[in-house]
Amino acid sequence: MTDSEHEEQREADQQRGPTVRDRRRIDPETYQVREPQPAAAPAGSADASSDEVPASTAEGNHQVEELQGQLSERTADLQRLQAEYVNYKRRVDRDRDLARKVALEGFVRDLLPVLDDLRSAREHGELVGAFKAVGEQVERVTGKHGLETFGAKGDRFDPHIHEALMHVEAEGVDGPTCVEILQPGYRIGERILRPARVAVGEPAAGTPTPAPEPSPNEVGDDESAAAEQ
């Protein structure tokens, strides 16, 4: 800038006069507190910040998507581990219950001859005194673990739960019937430990077999036929 230009600039400044900025916090006319005015940011910095905002937003969205993907993978892993643990626990519980039942059945099966001797002694009146107390305690303990006896005189013979040791002719029976219980059967729940050993009575030769009772439908048909005649 030349000297003449400097001189012209000084003259222009002198003509404009000094610049006065009112920085008072209280407005002299309204007596209200003035809000501080933010300083204007340089134009260059505003443009730079506007360019940086979209870039930072895109980078943040990418990080959020990546974290969500990792969270989904970890959640799926935890769910798979939980399902495997539940299946493992069920299998262990089932195997433990099966092992307990097998051990219990083996123990009780070894006691069956003792129970047979107690039953025989009771039938012959020999189960007395201290021997009687011990026998009753043994029967009480086995019953506590679910041992049941079955087989009674007059039961219909069932090869699934009865073992026929002899066959005899008997009166008053219309089919294979247990006429004598030689040794009772034992079971725990639905599992048969030993079938009942019985004598099976068969109808005597020449005994007429009773005719089966007609069903209600057959009776109704006979009555209808008689009414038509």
C-alpha positions in Angstrom: 0.0 0.0 0.0 1.4 3.4 -1.0 1.7 6.5 1.2 -1.3 8.1 -0.5 -3.4 5.1 0.2 -2.4 5.2 3.8 -3.3 8.8 4.0 -6.7 8.1 2.5 -7.4 5.3 5.0 -6.5 7.5 8.0 -8.9 10.2 6.7 -11.7 7.7 6.2 -11.2 6.4 9.8 -11.2 9.9 11.2 -14.5 10.6 9.3 -16.1 7.4 10.7 -15.1 8.2 14.2 -14.3 5.7 16.9 -16.3 2.5 17.2 -18.2 2.2 20.6 -19.4 -1.2 21.9 -22.0 -1.2 24.7 -20.9 -4.0 27.0 -23.2 -3.0 29.9 -25.1 -6.0 31.4 -28.1 -3.8 32.3 -30.0 -2.1 29.5 -30.2 1.6 30.4 -33.6 2.0 28.8 -35.5 -1.3 29.9 -33.3 -2.0 32.9 -33.3 -5.7 31.9 -30.4 -8.0 32.1 -28.9 -8.5 28.7 -28.0 -12.0 27.5 -24.4 -12.4 26.5 -24.0 -12.5 22.7 -21.8 -15.4 21.5 -18.8 -14.3 19.5 -19.1 -15.0 15.8 -16.9 -17.9 14.8 -14.6 -17.4 11.9 -16.0 -18.4 8.6 -13.2 -20.8 7.9 -13.7 -22.8 11.1 -17.5 -23.1 10.5 -17.0 -24.6 7.1 -14.4 -27.0 8.5 -16.7 -28.2 11.4 -19.6 -28.7 8.9 -17.4 -31.0 6.9 -16.2 -32.9 9.9 -19.7 -33.6 11.3 -20.9 -36.0 8.5 -17.6 -37.8 8.7 -17.8 -38.4 12.4 -21.5 -39.4 12.2 -20.7 -42.0 9.6 -17.8 -43.4 11.6 -20.1 -43.5 14.8 -22.8 -45.4 12.9 -20.3 -47.9 11.6 -19.0 -48.5 15.2 -22.6 -49.0 16.5 -23.3 -51.5 13.8 -20.2 -53.4 14.6 -21.0 -53.5 18.3 -24.5 -54.7 17.6 -23.2 -57.5 15.5 -20.8 -58.6 18.2 -23.6 -58.4 20.8 -25.8 -60.6 18.6 -23.0 -63.2 18.3 -22.3 -63.3 22.0 -26.0 -63.6 22.7 -26.3 -66.5 20.3 -23.3 -68.2 22.0 -24.8 -67.8 25.4 -28.1 -69.2 24.3 -26.4 -72.2 22.7 -24.4 -72.8 25.9 -27.5 -72.6 28.0 -29.3 -75.1 25.8 -26.3 -77.5 26.0 -26.2 -77.2 29.7 -29.9 -77.9 30.1 -29.6 -81.0 28.0 -26.6 -82.2 29.9 -28.3 -81.7 33.2 -31.4 -83.6 32.1 -29.2 -86.5 30.8 -27.2 -86.6 34.1 -30.4 -86.6 36.1 -31.9 -89.4 34.0 -28.7 -91.5 34.3 -28.5 -90.9 38.0 -32.2 -91.9 38.5 -31.7 -95.0 36.4 -28.6 -96.0 38.3 -30.4 -95.6 41.6 -33.3 -97.7 40.4 -31.0 -100.5 39.2 -29.0 -100.5 42.4 -32.3 -100.6 44.5 -33.7 -103.4 42.4 -30.5 -105.4 42.7 -30.5 -105.0 46.5 -34.2 -105.8 47.0 -33.9 -108.8 44.6 -31.2 -110.3 46.9 -33.6 -109.9 49.8 -36.4 -111.9 48.2 -35.3 -115.3 49.6 -35.2 -113.7 53.1 -38.8 -112.4 52.6 -39.9 -115.9 51.5 -38.4 -117.4 54.7 -40.2 -114.7 56.8 -43.5 -115.5 55.0 -43.0 -119.3 55.5 -42.2 -118.8 59.2 -45.2 -116.6 59.7 -47.5 -119.3 58.1 -46.1 -122.0 60.4 -46.3 -119.8 63.5 -42.6 -119.6 64.0 -42.2 -115.8 63.6 -42.2 -114.9 67.3 -40.1 -112.9 69.7 -37.1 -110.9 68.5 -37.2 -112.8 65.2 -40.6 -111.4 64.6 -39.5 -107.8 65.3 -36.5 -108.2 62.9 -38.7 -109.7 60.2 -41.3 -106.9 60.4 -38.5 -104.3 60.3 -37.1 -105.9 57.1 -40.6 -105.9 55.5 -41.1 -102.3 56.6 -37.8 -101.1 55.0 -38.4 -102.9 51.7 -41.9 -101.5 51.6 -40.6 -98.0 52.2 -38.5 -98.4 49.0 -41.6 -99.3 46.9 -41.6 -103.1 47.1 -45.0 -104.6 46.7 -46.3 -108.2 46.8 -49.0 -109.5 44.4 -50.8 -112.7 43.7 -53.9 -114.0 45.4 -55.9 -117.1 45.3 -58.7 -116.8 42.7 -56.8 -114.4 40.4 -57.1 -115.1 36.7 -53.9 -116.6 35.5 -51.8 -114.1 33.6 -48.5 -115.4 32.1 -47.0 -111.9 32.3 -47.1 -111.8 36.1 -47.7 -115.5 37.1 -45.4 -118.5 36.8 -47.3 -121.8 36.7 -45.5 -124.5 38.7 -48.3 -127.0 38.4 -51.6 -127.5 36.7 -54.6 -129.2 38.4 -58.3 -129.7 37.6 -60.6 -127.6 39.6 -64.3 -127.1 40.0 -66.1 -123.8 39.7 -63.6 -122.2 37.3 -64.2 -121.3 33.7 -60.6 -120.9 32.7 -57.0 -120.9 33.9 -57.2 -119.6 37.5 -54.7 -119.4 40.4 -56.0 -121.9 42.9 -52.9 -121.8 45.2 -50.1 -119.2 45.7 -46.9 -121.1 46.2 -44.7 -118.0 46.4 -46.0 -114.4 46.0 -44.7 -112.1 43.3 -42.7 -108.9 43.9 -42.6 -105.7 42.0 -41.4 -102.1 42.3 -43.8 -99.8 40.5 -44.6 -101.4 37.2 -41.3 -103.4 37.1 -41.8 -107.1 38.0 -38.9 -108.4 40.1 -40.3 -111.9 40.3 -43.6 -113.4 39.0 -46.0 -115.0 41.4 -45.4 -118.8 41.5 -48.8 -120.4 41.5 -50.8 -123.6 40.9 -53.1 -123.2 38.0 -56.6 -124.7 38.1 -58.2 -125.8 34.8 -61.9 -126.7 34.3 -62.5 -130.4 34.9 -62.9 -132.7 31.8 -66.6 -132.8 30.8 -67.5 -129.6 32.6 -69.7 -127.5 30.4 -68.2 -124.2 29.5 -70.6 -121.4 30.5 -72.0 -119.5 27.5 -70.8 -116.0 27.3 -73.3 -113.3 28.4 -74.9 -111.6 25.4 -73.9 -108.0 24.9 -76.6 -105.2 25.2 -76.5 -104.8 21.4 -77.3 -108.5 20.8 -80.1 -108.4 23.4 -81.6 -105.4 21.5 -81.4 -107.2 18.2 -83.2 -110.3 19.6 -86.0 -108.2 21.0 -86.5 -106.4 17.7 -86.6 -109.7 15.8 -89.2 -111.1 18.3 -91.4 -108.0 17.9 -91.3 -108.3 14.1 -92.5 -111.9 14.3 
